[in-house]
Amino acid sequence: MVDSYMRIASFLVVSFLFGGMLLFSAGFAAFLFKHLAPADARMLIRKAFPSFYLFVILSSGLAAVLSFRIDAFTAAMMTLVMVTTIAARQLLMPAINQATDLELKKRFLWLHGFSVVVTLGHIFLAAVVLTHIVG
């Protein structure tokens, strides 16, 4: 009975993570660039990313803990998302900001592109975990 509740809780947390990542990456950024001047949109996104990464870290970590006893695959995938997001928050994000500040356009484009790939990978892993849980 407890395992059933843990599986449901894990599913809900991963769903929350999946939806939150999609909304932030596809909706929020596009909305800002549509309604604000580019410089203002960039500054707001720069301020929002630490919170976004914290959301991903906490949500994926909670999903890993909830699924640890009952589903090794989900626990492993959510731990991978959590650990790589910590690296993105602590290493990649400051490097992107530094490249922006120093006007290193090629470096910024490469680092930003890499961060997009990482985020898309996290969204993909969350989708895989959701289909695994319900499948």
Order of alpha helices (4+ residues) and beta strands (2+ residues): alpha-alpha-alpha-alpha-alpha-alpha
